[in-house]
Amino acid sequence: MKHRVAGIGGLFFKTDNPNATKDWYKKHLGLNTDDYGCTFWWKDEYGNKCSTQWSPFPKATTYFEPLKKDFMFNYRVDNLEVLLKVLKEEGVTIIGEMKVYYYGEFGWILDNDGNKVELWEPIDVAFL
């Protein structure tokens, strides 16, 4: 594992009207929004093309559960499977099972304040 966390994978938050929020940010701040929000592209310290996702969710979403807050952090990681094993050994609460999609692998933990944290081992080329 090069890092435990390699960067911010996403900023996810609840809002009353996700479409209006995306439209507002597009109009006033120039975010190139789509159905999922906005993808920011950058390069990591090794020159790899990486992405960070900005996404408003509807207030009624259950995606953040068991967290009752209006936001959730998503961190990019290098080797999710190994990291989840290490975190479990360290006594960190793991939520559910790791999920695999064409754009990466996901796992969830609780931090020391009870915040749900999403860990993402990305496949950035899936977005190109």
N, CA, C and O atoms as a MOPAC input file, in Angstrom:
PM7 MOZYME 1SCF
protein

 N      0.84600 1    -1.18500 1     0.00000 1
 C      0.00000 1     0.00000 1     0.00000 1
 C      0.88500 1     1.23900 1     0.00000 1
 O      1.67400 1     1.44200 1     0.92300 1
 N      0.75500 1     2.07100 1    -1.03900 1
 C      1.50500 1     3.32600 1    -1.07700 1
 C      0.98900 1     4.28500 1    -0.02300 1
 O      1.77200 1     4.88900 1     0.71100 1
 N     -0.31100 1     4.42400 1     0.05500 1
 C     -0.96800 1     5.31400 1     1.01100 1
 C     -2.16400 1     4.58700 1     1.60600 1
 O     -2.65000 1     3.60300 1     1.05000 1
 N     -2.61800 1     5.07500 1     2.71900 1
 C     -3.93100 1     4.62200 1     3.18000 1
 C     -4.97900 1     5.44300 1     2.43500 1
 O     -5.91600 1     4.88500 1     1.86400 1
 N     -4.82300 1     6.76700 1     2.44000 1
 C     -5.69900 1     7.65100 1     1.67100 1
 C     -4.83200 1     8.41100 1     0.67900 1
 O     -3.81800 1     9.00000 1     1.05200 1
 N     -5.24000 1     8.39300 1    -0.58800 1
 C     -4.46400 1     9.03900 1    -1.64600 1
 C     -5.06100 1    10.37100 1    -2.08600 1
 O     -4.43500 1    11.09400 1    -2.86100 1
 N     -6.26000 1    10.71400 1    -1.60800 1
 C     -6.88600 1    11.97600 1    -1.99800 1
 C     -8.37000 1    11.97600 1    -1.67200 1
 O     -8.91000 1    10.99700 1    -1.15700 1
 N     -9.00800 1    13.07600 1    -1.97600 1
 C    -10.44900 1    13.20000 1    -1.79100 1
 C    -11.13000 1    12.59500 1    -3.01400 1
 O    -10.86600 1    12.99800 1    -4.14700 1
 N    -11.99900 1    11.63100 1    -2.77600 1
 C    -12.70800 1    10.98500 1    -3.87200 1
 C    -14.01800 1    11.67300 1    -4.19800 1
 O    -14.46700 1    11.66100 1    -5.34500 1
 N    -14.63900 1    12.28000 1    -3.17800 1
 C    -15.90000 1    12.93300 1    -3.44200 1
 C    -16.40800 1    13.74100 1    -2.28100 1
 O    -16.05800 1    13.49800 1    -1.12600 1
 N    -17.23700 1    14.70500 1    -2.60400 1
 C    -17.95400 1    15.53700 1    -1.64800 1
 C    -19.42800 1    15.27900 1    -1.89200 1
 O    -19.97600 1    15.69200 1    -2.91400 1
 N    -20.07200 1    14.59700 1    -0.95500 1
 C    -21.46600 1    14.20500 1    -1.09900 1
 C    -22.27800 1    14.88400 1    -0.00900 1
 O    -21.90500 1    14.84800 1     1.16400 1
 N    -23.38600 1    15.50100 1    -0.39400 1
 C    -24.20100 1    16.21700 1     0.58500 1
 C    -25.66500 1    16.16600 1     0.18700 1
 O    -26.00700 1    16.00600 1    -0.98500 1
 N    -26.52500 1    16.30900 1     1.19700 1
 C    -27.97300 1    16.29300 1     0.96900 1
 C    -28.47700 1    17.70700 1     0.71800 1
 O    -27.95900 1    18.67900 1     1.26700 1
 N    -29.49000 1    17.79300 1    -0.11700 1
 C    -30.11200 1    19.06700 1    -0.42900 1
 C    -31.59000 1    18.82900 1    -0.74500 1
 O    -31.97700 1    17.72400 1    -1.12500 1
 N    -32.41500 1    19.87100 1    -0.58600 1
 C    -33.84200 1    19.74000 1    -0.87200 1
 C    -34.11300 1    19.46200 1    -2.33900 1
 O    -35.04800 1    18.73200 1    -2.67000 1
 N    -33.29600 1    20.04500 1    -3.23600 1
 C    -33.53800 1    19.90400 1    -4.66300 1
 C    -32.19500 1    19.75800 1    -5.38900 1
 O    -31.59800 1    20.76100 1    -5.78100 1
 N    -31.71300 1    18.51800 1    -5.57300 1
 C    -30.41200 1    18.32000 1    -6.21100 1
 C    -30.28700 1    18.96100 1    -7.59200 1
 O    -29.23100 1    19.49700 1    -7.92800 1
 N    -31.34700 1    18.91300 1    -8.39300 1
 C    -31.25800 1    19.50300 1    -9.73400 1
 C    -31.10700 1    21.02100 1    -9.66500 1
 O    -30.31800 1    21.59800 1   -10.41400 1
 N    -31.85500 1    21.67000 1    -8.77400 1
 C    -31.72000 1    23.12200 1    -8.61400 1
 C    -30.33600 1    23.47700 1    -8.09300 1
 O    -29.75400 1    24.48200 1    -8.50100 1
 N    -29.80700 1    22.65400 1    -7.19100 1
 C    -28.46400 1    22.90100 1    -6.65600 1
 C    -27.42200 1    22.77200 1    -7.75600 1
 O    -26.53000 1    23.61300 1    -7.86500 1
 N    -27.52600 1    21.72600 1    -8.57300 1
 C    -26.59000 1    21.56100 1    -9.70000 1
 C    -26.70000 1    22.73100 1   -10.67100 1
 O    -25.68600 1    23.24200 1   -11.14800 1
 N    -27.92900 1    23.15600 1   -10.96600 1
 C    -28.12800 1    24.29400 1   -11.87400 1
 C    -27.51700 1    25.57300 1   -11.30300 1
 O    -26.89000 1    26.34000 1   -12.03400 1
 N    -27.69700 1    25.80900 1    -9.99100 1
 C    -27.15600 1    27.01200 1    -9.35100 1
 C    -25.63400 1    27.02300 1    -9.44300 1
 O    -25.03700 1    28.03700 1    -9.80200 1
 N    -25.01400 1    25.90000 1    -9.12000 1
 C    -23.54700 1    25.82500 1    -9.16600 1
 C    -23.02200 1    25.93700 1   -10.59300 1
 O    -21.94200 1    26.48300 1   -10.81900 1
 N    -23.78000 1    25.42300 1   -11.55300 1
 C    -23.37700 1    25.55300 1   -12.94900 1
 C    -23.44800 1    27.02400 1   -13.38000 1
 O    -22.51000 1    27.54700 1   -13.98000 1
 N    -24.55900 1    27.67600 1   -13.07000 1
 C    -24.76700 1    29.07300 1   -13.47500 1
 C    -23.80500 1    30.02800 1   -12.77300 1
 O    -23.18800 1    30.87600 1   -13.41800 1
 N    -23.67500 1    29.89000 1   -11.45000 1
 C    -22.94300 1    30.89500 1   -10.69100 1
 C    -21.46800 1    30.57400 1   -10.45900 1
 O    -20.66300 1    31.49300 1   -10.31100 1
 N    -21.09600 1    29.30000 1   -10.42400 1
 C    -19.70600 1    28.93800 1   -10.16400 1
 C    -19.05500 1    28.17700 1   -11.31500 1
 O    -17.88200 1    27.81000 1   -11.24400 1
 N    -19.83300 1    27.94200 1   -12.38100 1
 C    -19.26400 1    27.34500 1   -13.57700 1
 C    -18.97700 1    25.85800 1   -13.50400 1
 O    -18.19700 1    25.35300 1   -14.31100 1
 N    -19.58200 1    25.13200 1   -12.56000 1
 C    -19.36500 1    23.68700 1   -12.48900 1
 C    -20.03000 1    23.01800 1   -13.68600 1
 O    -21.17200 1    23.32500 1   -14.02800 1
 N    -19.31500 1    22.11500 1   -14.30800 1
 C    -19.81700 1    21.37600 1   -15.46400 1
 C    -20.62300 1    20.18400 1   -14.94600 1
 O    -20.11800 1    19.06300 1   -14.87900 1
 N    -21.88200 1    20.44000 1   -14.58100 1
 C    -22.69400 1    19.42800 1   -13.91700 1
 C    -23.38100 1    18.48600 1   -14.90500 1
 O    -23.63700 1    18.82900 1   -16.05900 1
 N    -23.66700 1    17.28400 1   -14.40300 1
 C    -24.43400 1    16.28000 1   -15.14600 1
 C    -25.39400 1    15.61400 1   -14.15900 1
 O    -25.64100 1    16.15800 1   -13.08300 1
 N    -25.92800 1    14.46500 1   -14.50400 1
 C    -26.88200 1    13.78300 1   -13.61900 1
 C    -26.30700 1    13.47100 1   -12.23400 1
 O    -27.04800 1    13.41200 1   -11.25300 1
 N    -24.98800 1    13.27200 1   -12.15400 1
 C    -24.35300 1    12.86400 1   -10.90100 1
 C    -23.73700 1    14.02700 1   -10.12800 1
 O    -23.34300 1    13.85900 1    -8.97400 1
 N    -23.65000 1    15.18300 1   -10.73700 1
 C    -23.00800 1    16.33100 1   -10.10100 1
 C    -21.93200 1    16.88600 1   -11.01100 1
 O    -22.21100 1    17.28800 1   -12.14100 1
 N    -20.69400 1    16.90900 1   -10.51600 1
 C    -19.58000 1    17.43300 1   -11.29700 1
 C    -18.33200 1    16.62100 1   -10.98200 1
 O    -18.06500 1    16.30600 1    -9.82200 1
 N    -17.57200 1    16.28300 1   -12.01300 1
 C    -16.31600 1    15.56400 1   -11.83400 1
 C    -15.16600 1    16.53700 1   -12.05000 1
 O    -15.07200 1    17.18700 1   -13.09100 1
 N    -14.29200 1    16.62700 1   -11.05100 1
 C    -13.08400 1    17.44300 1   -11.14700 1
 C    -11.91800 1    16.52600 1   -11.49800 1
 O    -11.73200 1    15.48500 1   -10.86800 1
 N    -11.13300 1    16.91200 1   -12.50500 1
 C     -9.97800 1    16.12400 1   -12.94100 1
 C     -8.69400 1    16.77900 1   -12.46800 1
 O     -8.56800 1    18.00300 1   -12.49600 1
 N     -7.74200 1    15.96600 1   -12.03400 1
 C     -6.44200 1    16.44000 1   -11.55200 1
 C     -5.43100 1    15.30900 1   -11.69800 1
 O     -5.79800 1    14.18000 1   -12.02500 1
 N     -4.16400 1    15.61200 1   -11.45500 1
 C     -3.11500 1    14.58600 1   -11.50700 1
 C     -2.51500 1    14.39400 1   -10.12300 1
 O     -2.29500 1    15.34900 1    -9.37800 1
 N     -2.25700 1    13.12500 1    -9.80200 1
 C     -1.64800 1    12.83300 1    -8.50500 1
 C     -0.14000 1    13.05100 1    -8.56500 1
 O      0.38900 1    13.47400 1    -9.59300 1
 N      0.54000 1    12.76700 1    -7.47800 1
 C      1.97500 1    13.01600 1    -7.38400 1
 C      2.78700 1    12.18200 1    -8.36000 1
 O      3.95900 1    12.47700 1    -8.59300 1
 N      2.18100 1    11.13300 1    -8.94300 1
 C      2.87300 1    10.28600 1    -9.91400 1
 C      2.49500 1    10.62800 1   -11.35100 1
 O      2.94700 1     9.97400 1   -12.29100 1
 N      1.65900 1    11.66000 1   -11.51900 1
 C      1.22400 1    12.08200 1   -12.84100 1
 C      0.01900 1    11.34400 1   -13.37800 1
 O     -0.33900 1    11.52600 1   -14.54100 1
 N     -0.62100 1    10.51500 1   -12.56400 1
 C     -1.81600 1     9.78800 1   -12.99900 1
 C     -3.02200 1    10.71500 1   -13.02000 1
 O     -3.19000 1    11.54800 1   -12.12800 1
 N     -3.86300 1    10.56800 1   -14.04200 1
 C     -5.08900 1    11.34700 1   -14.12900 1
 C     -6.09100 1    10.80400 1   -13.12300 1
 O     -6.39400 1     9.61100 1   -13.12900 1
 N     -6.61300 1    11.68300 1   -12.24800 1
 C     -7.51100 1    11.29000 1   -11.16500 1
 C     -8.75800 1    12.16200 1   -11.17900 1
 O     -8.78100 1    13.22800 1   -11.79500 1
 N     -9.79500 1    11.69000 1   -10.48900 1
 C    -11.03100 1    12.45700 1   -10.43200 1
 C    -11.53100 1    12.57400 1    -8.99900 1
 O    -11.26300 1    11.72200 1    -8.15300 1
 N    -12.26400 1    13.65200 1    -8.75300 1
 C    -12.98100 1    13.86100 1    -7.50300 1
 C    -14.40100 1    14.22700 1    -7.88200 1
 O    -14.61300 1    15.08200 1    -8.74100 1
 N    -15.37100 1    13.59400 1    -7.25600 1
 C    -16.78300 1    13.78500 1    -7.58200 1
 C    -17.46500 1    14.70500 1    -6.57700 1
 O    -17.30800 1    14.53600 1    -5.36800 1
 N    -18.21400 1    15.66600 1    -7.07200 1
 C    -19.04200 1    16.57100 1    -6.26800 1
 C    -20.48100 1    16.20200 1    -6.58300 1
 O    -20.91100 1    16.31400 1    -7.73100 1
 N    -21.24800 1    15.75300 1    -5.55900 1
 C    -22.59400 1    15.25500 1    -5.83600 1
 C    -23.60700 1    15.65500 1    -4.77200 1
 O    -23.46600 1    15.27800 1    -3.60800 1
 N    -24.64100 1    16.42500 1    -5.16500 1
 C    -25.76300 1    16.65400 1    -4.26200 1
 C    -26.72700 1    15.46800 1    -4.32400 1
 O    -27.02800 1    14.95400 1    -5.40100 1
 N    -27.20300 1    15.04300 1    -3.15500 1
 C    -28.15600 1    13.93800 1    -3.04300 1
 C    -29.48200 1    14.48300 1    -2.51800 1
 O    -29.49500 1    15.51000 1    -1.84000 1
 N    -30.59400 1    13.81800 1    -2.81600 1
 C    -31.87100 1    14.24100 1    -2.22700 1
 C    -31.85500 1    14.05200 1    -0.70900 1
 O    -31.19000 1    13.15200 1    -0.19700 1
 N    -32.58400 1    14.89900 1    -0.00200 1
 C    -32.65200 1    14.82800 1     1.46800 1
 C    -33.06100 1    13.44300 1     1.95000 1
 O    -32.60700 1    13.00200 1     3.00600 1
 N    -33.90900 1    12.75100 1     1.19600 1
 C    -34.44200 1    11.45700 1     1.61800 1
 C    -33.50100 1    10.28000 1     1.32600 1
 O    -33.87400 1     9.13200 1     1.57100 1
 N    -32.30700 1    10.53100 1     0.81600 1
 C    -31.40900 1     9.42000 1     0.48400 1
 C    -31.09000 1     8.57100 1     1.70900 1
 O    -30.97500 1     9.07500 1     2.82600 1
 N    -30.95300 1     7.27900 1     1.47000 1
 C    -30.52100 1     6.37800 1     2.53200 1
 C    -29.05700 1     5.98000 1     2.33900 1
 O    -28.51800 1     5.18300 1     3.10700 1
 N    -28.42300 1     6.53700 1     1.31600 1
 C    -27.05300 1     6.15800 1     0.97400 1
 C    -26.06300 1     6.47200 1     2.09400 1
 O    -25.04800 1     5.78800 1     2.21900 1
 N    -26.33400 1     7.48500 1     2.90700 1
 C    -25.40400 1     7.88900 1     3.96200 1
 C    -25.60300 1     7.08400 1     5.25400 1
 O    -24.79900 1     7.20500 1     6.17900 1
 N    -26.64800 1     6.27400 1     5.33000 1
 C    -26.94900 1     5.55100 1     6.56600 1
 C    -25.82000 1     4.61000 1     6.96500 1
 O    -25.19700 1     4.02400 1     6.08000 1
 N    -25.52600 1     4.43500 1     8.24900 1
 C    -26.32800 1     4.85600 1     9.38900 1
 C    -26.12000 1     6.31500 1     9.79400 1
 O    -26.72700 1     6.77500 1    10.76100 1
 N    -25.28000 1     7.03900 1     9.08000 1
 C    -25.02800 1     8.45200 1     9.36600 1
 C    -26.30800 1     9.26700 1     9.21700 1
 O    -27.03800 1     9.09200 1     8.24200 1
 N    -26.58500 1    10.13800 1    10.15200 1
 C    -27.77300 1    10.98600 1    10.10700 1
 C    -27.43800 1    12.41800 1     9.68300 1
 O    -28.30700 1    13.29000 1     9.70600 1
 N    -26.19600 1    12.66100 1     9.30000 1
 C    -25.77700 1    14.00300 1     8.88800 1
 C    -26.09500 1    14.21500 1     7.41800 1
 O    -26.47200 1    13.28300 1     6.70700 1
 N    -25.94000 1    15.44000 1     6.97900 1
 C    -26.27000 1    15.81000 1     5.60600 1
 C    -25.07500 1    15.73800 1     4.65300 1
 O    -25.12500 1    16.30600 1     3.56200 1
 N    -24.01300 1    15.05600 1     5.04600 1
 C    -22.83100 1    14.95200 1     4.19900 1
 C    -22.16100 1    13.60400 1     4.42200 1
 O    -22.41400 1    12.92200 1     5.41600 1
 N    -21.30500 1    13.23600 1     3.48300 1
 C    -20.47500 1    12.04400 1     3.64800 1
 C    -19.17500 1    12.27600 1     2.90000 1
 O    -19.17500 1    12.78000 1     1.77700 1
 N    -18.07000 1    11.90700 1     3.52500 1
 C    -16.76200 1    12.00100 1     2.88500 1
 C    -16.48600 1    10.73300 1     2.08900 1
 O    -16.88600 1     9.63900 1     2.48700 1
 N    -15.80300 1    10.88900 1     0.96500 1
 C    -15.33800 1     9.76800 1     0.15300 1
 C    -13.84900 1    10.00500 1    -0.06900 1
 O    -13.44600 1    11.05000 1    -0.58000 1
 N    -13.03300 1     9.02000 1     0.32200 1
 C    -11.58900 1     9.13200 1     0.15100 1
 C    -11.10200 1     8.10800 1    -0.85800 1
 O    -11.55900 1     6.96500 1    -0.87600 1
 N    -10.16600 1     8.53500 1    -1.69800 1
 C     -9.51100 1     7.65200 1    -2.65400 1
 C     -8.45300 1     6.84000 1    -1.92000 1
 O     -7.69700 1     7.38700 1    -1.11700 1
 N     -8.39500 1     5.54500 1    -2.18900 1
 C     -7.38800 1     4.68400 1    -1.56100 1
 C     -6.71000 1     3.84000 1    -2.63800 1
 O     -7.24400 1     3.66400 1    -3.73300 1
 N     -5.52800 1     3.32200 1    -2.31200 1
 C     -4.73200 1     2.55800 1    -3.27700 1
 C     -5.08500 1     1.08100 1    -3.33400 1
 O     -5.10100 1     0.50100 1    -4.41900 1
 N     -5.36700 1     0.45800 1    -2.20200 1
 C     -5.65300 1    -0.97600 1    -2.17800 1
 C     -6.72900 1    -1.22100 1    -1.13100 1
 O     -6.42200 1    -1.50300 1     0.02800 1
 N     -7.97800 1    -1.11300 1    -1.53400 1
 C     -9.10100 1    -1.15700 1    -0.60600 1
 C     -9.17100 1    -2.46300 1     0.17700 1
 O     -9.36900 1    -2.44700 1     1.39200 1
 N     -9.01300 1    -3.57100 1    -0.49600 1
 C     -9.14600 1    -4.85700 1     0.18400 1
 C     -8.15000 1    -4.98400 1     1.33800 1
 O     -8.52200 1    -5.39100 1     2.43900 1
 N     -6.89700 1    -4.63900 1     1.09000 1
 C     -5.87200 1    -4.69700 1     2.12700 1
 C     -6.16700 1    -3.67700 1     3.22100 1
 O     -6.05900 1    -3.98700 1     4.40800 1
 N     -6.53800 1    -2.46600 1     2.82700 1
 C     -6.81200 1    -1.42000 1     3.81200 1
 C     -7.96000 1    -1.81600 1     4.74000 1
 O     -7.87400 1    -1.59500 1     5.94800 1
 N     -9.02700 1    -2.39300 1     4.20100 1
 C    -10.14800 1    -2.80400 1     5.05000 1
 C     -9.71800 1    -3.87200 1     6.06400 1
 O    -10.17900 1    -3.86100 1     7.20600 1
 N     -8.84500 1    -4.78400 1     5.65500 1
 C     -8.33300 1    -5.79600 1     6.58400 1
 C     -7.52700 1    -5.13900 1     7.69900 1
 O     -7.69300 1    -5.47600 1     8.87200 1
 N     -6.65400 1    -4.20200 1     7.33500 1
 C     -5.82900 1    -3.50000 1     8.32300 1
 C     -6.71400 1    -2.71500 1     9.28300 1
 O     -6.51300 1    -2.76400 1    10.49700 1
 N     -7.69800 1    -1.98700 1     8.74200 1
 C     -8.58000 1    -1.18800 1     9.59600 1
 C     -9.36500 1    -2.07700 1    10.55300 1
 O     -9.54400 1    -1.72100 1    11.71700 1
 N     -9.83400 1    -3.22500 1    10.07900 1
 C    -10.56600 1    -4.15100 1    10.94300 1
 C     -9.67400 1    -4.63500 1    12.08700 1
 O    -10.11100 1    -4.70900 1    13.23500 1
 N     -8.41800 1    -4.96400 1    11.76200 1
 C     -7.45600 1    -5.38400 1    12.78600 1
 C     -7.22100 1    -4.28000 1    13.81300 1
 O     -6.94400 1    -4.56400 1    14.97900 1
 N     -7.33000 1    -3.02900 1    13.38700 1
 C     -7.11800 1    -1.88300 1    14.27500 1
 C     -8.37700 1    -1.53000 1    15.07500 1
 O     -8.36900 1    -0.59000 1    15.87000 1
 N     -9.44400 1    -2.27900 1    14.86200 1
 C    -10.66900 1    -2.06200 1    15.61700 1
 C    -11.63100 1    -1.05900 1    15.00600 1
 O    -12.57900 1    -0.63900 1    15.66900 1
 N    -11.41000 1    -0.66600 1    13.76200 1
 C    -12.30900 1     0.26000 1    13.07600 1
 C    -13.56300 1    -0.49000 1    12.65800 1
 O    -13.47900 1    -1.62700 1    12.19500 1
 N    -14.73300 1     0.13800 1    12.81500 1
 C    -15.99600 1    -0.46600 1    12.41800 1
 C    -16.13800 1    -0.43100 1    10.90100 1
 O    -16.11300 1     0.63600 1    10.28900 1
 N    -16.28700 1    -1.61200 1    10.30200 1
 C    -16.51000 1    -1.75300 1     8.86400 1
 C    -18.01500 1    -1.90800 1     8.66500 1
 O    -18.66400 1    -2.67200 1     9.37900 1
 N    -18.56800 1    -1.18400 1     7.69700 1
 C    -20.00000 1    -1.24800 1     7.41400 1
 C    -20.21600 1    -2.04400 1     6.12900 1
 O    -19.71500 1    -1.66200 1     5.07100 1
 N    -20.94800 1    -3.13200 1     6.21600 1
 C    -21.30700 1    -3.90900 1     5.03500 1
 C    -20.11500 1    -4.57200 1     4.37500 1
 O    -19.03800 1    -4.69500 1     4.95700 1
 N    -20.34100 1    -4.99500 1     3.14100 1
 C    -19.32900 1    -5.68500 1     2.34300 1
 C    -18.79400 1    -4.76600 1     1.26300 1
 O    -19.49300 1    -3.85900 1     0.81100 1
 N    -17.56700 1    -4.99400 1     0.85200 1
 C    -16.96600 1    -4.24700 1    -0.24000 1
 C    -17.78400 1    -4.48400 1    -1.51500 1
 O    -18.22800 1    -5.60300 1    -1.77200 1
 N    -17.97900 1    -3.43400 1    -2.30400 1
 C    -18.72500 1    -3.54200 1    -3.56100 1
 C    -17.79700 1    -3.18800 1    -4.72000 1
 O    -16.95600 1    -2.29500 1    -4.61300 1
 N    -17.96800 1    -3.90700 1    -5.82900 1
 C    -17.13100 1    -3.70900 1    -7.00700 1
 C    -17.99800 1    -3.25100 1    -8.17300 1
 O    -19.02200 1    -3.86300 1    -8.47900 1
 N    -17.57400 1    -2.16500 1    -8.82200 1
 C    -18.24300 1    -1.62200 1   -10.00700 1
 C    -17.19700 1    -1.39600 1   -11.09400 1
 O    -15.99900 1    -1.50300 1   -10.82800 1
 N    -17.62500 1    -1.08900 1   -12.29600 1
 C    -16.67300 1    -0.86800 1   -13.39000 1
 C    -15.78900 1     0.35000 1   -13.14700 1
 O    -14.73200 1     0.46500 1   -13.76800 1
 N    -16.18200 1     1.24700 1   -12.27600 1
 C    -15.41100 1     2.46200 1   -11.98500 1
 C    -14.67100 1     2.38700 1   -10.65100 1
 O    -14.13200 1     3.39100 1   -10.18600 1
 N    -14.64200 1     1.20000 1   -10.02900 1
 C    -13.84000 1     1.02800 1    -8.82600 1
 C    -14.50500 1     0.18600 1    -7.75500 1
 O    -15.62300 1    -0.30300 1    -7.91800 1
 N    -13.78300 1     0.03300 1    -6.65200 1
 C    -14.25000 1    -0.73800 1    -5.50500 1
 C    -14.56500 1     0.21100 1    -4.35900 1
 O    -13.88800 1     1.22300 1    -4.17900 1
 N    -15.60900 1    -0.12300 1    -3.57600 1
 C    -16.05800 1     0.72600 1    -2.48100 1
 C    -16.16200 1    -0.06300 1    -1.18600 1
 O    -16.54000 1    -1.23500 1    -1.18300 1
 N    -15.82200 1     0.59700 1    -0.08900 1
 C    -15.99900 1     0.06100 1     1.24700 1
 C    -16.37600 1     1.20400 1     2.17200 1
 O    -16.13800 1     2.37000 1     1.85600 1
 N    -16.97000 1     0.87000 1     3.32600 1
 C    -17.45500 1     1.90900 1     4.23600 1
 C    -17.01700 1     1.60500 1     5.65500 1
 O    -16.99000 1     0.45100 1     6.08100 1
 N    -16.67800 1     2.65300 1     6.37400 1
 C    -16.25800 1     2.54600 1     7.76600 1
 C    -16.92900 1     3.65000 1     8.57100 1
 O    -17.52300 1     4.57200 1     8.01100 1
 N    -16.82600 1     3.54500 1     9.89900 1
 C    -17.23900 1     4.64000 1    10.77700 1
 C    -15.98700 1     5.24000 1    11.39200 1
 O    -15.10500 1     4.51200 1    11.84600 1
 N    -15.90300 1     6.58300 1    11.40900 1
 C    -14.77600 1     7.22400 1    12.07300 1
 C    -15.04600 1     7.33400 1    13.57300 1
 O    -16.06700 1     6.84400 1    14.05500 1
 N    -14.15200 1     7.96300 1    14.30100 1
 C    -14.27100 1     8.04400 1    15.75900 1
 C    -15.46200 1     8.87400 1    16.21900 1
 O    -15.86300 1     8.76700 1    17.37800 1
 N    -16.04100 1     9.69900 1    15.34300 1
 C    -17.22600 1    10.48500 1    15.68400 1
 C    -18.51800 1     9.83100 1    15.19600 1
 O    -19.59800 1    10.40400 1    15.33600 1
 N    -18.40700 1     8.63400 1    14.62500 1
 C    -19.58200 1     7.93900 1    14.11500 1
 C    -19.99600 1     8.36300 1    12.72300 1
 O    -21.09600 1     8.03400 1    12.27800 1
 N    -19.12400 1     9.09700 1    12.01800 1
 C    -19.41800 1     9.49800 1    10.64100 1
 C    -19.13900 1     8.34300 1     9.69500 1
 O    -18.10200 1     7.68800 1     9.79500 1
 N    -20.06200 1     8.09300 1     8.77900 1
 C    -19.83600 1     7.09100 1     7.74600 1
 C    -18.83700 1     7.67000 1     6.75000 1
 O    -19.01400 1     8.78700 1     6.26300 1
 N    -17.79800 1     6.91500 1     6.45100 1
 C    -16.76100 1     7.32200 1     5.51000 1
 C    -16.72900 1     6.28500 1     4.39400 1
 O    -16.65200 1     5.08300 1     4.64800 1
 N    -16.78900 1     6.76900 1     3.15400 1
 C    -16.71500 1     5.87600 1     2.00100 1
 C    -15.27800 1     5.84600 1     1.50600 1
 O    -14.66000 1     6.89300 1     1.31000 1
 N    -14.74800 1     4.64300 1     1.30400 1
 C    -13.40700 1     4.45200 1     0.76500 1
 C    -13.54500 1     3.91000 1    -0.64800 1
 O    -14.30300 1     2.97100 1    -0.89000 1
 N    -12.80100 1     4.51100 1    -1.58900 1
 C    -12.94600 1     4.19100 1    -3.01000 1
 C    -11.59600 1     3.90200 1    -3.62200 1
 O    -10.70300 1     4.74900 1    -3.59100 1
 N    -11.43500 1     2.71100 1    -4.18100 1
 C    -10.27600 1     2.41600 1    -5.00400 1
 C    -10.72600 1     2.62400 1    -6.45000 1
 O    -11.35800 1     1.75000 1    -7.04500 1
 N    -10.39400 1     3.79700 1    -7.01200 1
 C    -10.98300 1     4.18600 1    -8.29300 1
 C    -10.35200 1     3.51000 1    -9.50200 1
 O     -9.20900 1     3.05500 1    -9.47700 1
 N    -11.14800 1     3.46800 1   -10.55200 1
 C    -10.68100 1     3.17300 1   -11.90000 1
 C    -11.06300 1     4.41700 1   -12.70800 1
 O    -12.11300 1     4.45600 1   -13.34900 1
 N    -10.19900 1     5.42200 1   -12.66700 1
 C    -10.51700 1     6.72600 1   -13.26000 1
 C    -10.75300 1     6.66400 1   -14.76000 1
 O    -11.54200 1     7.44700 1   -15.29000 1
 N    -10.08300 1     5.74500 1   -15.45600 1
 C    -10.25700 1     5.67300 1   -16.90900 1
 C    -11.68400 1     5.31300 1   -17.29100 1
 O    -12.08200 1     5.53000 1   -18.43600 1
 N    -12.45900 1     4.77300 1   -16.37000 1
 C    -13.86600 1     4.44300 1   -16.65800 1
 C    -14.67200 1     5.68900 1   -16.96800 1
 O    -15.72300 1     5.59900 1   -17.60200 1
 N    -14.19600 1     6.86200 1   -16.53000 1
 C    -14.92900 1     8.10700 1   -16.73600 1
 C    -14.51200 1     8.84800 1   -18.00000 1
 O    -15.13300 1     9.84500 1   -18.36900 1
 N    -13.47600 1     8.37000 1   -18.65800 1
 C    -12.97500 1     9.06900 1   -19.84600 1
 C    -13.76500 1     8.71700 1   -21.08600 1
 O    -13.47000 1     9.22100 1   -22.17000 1

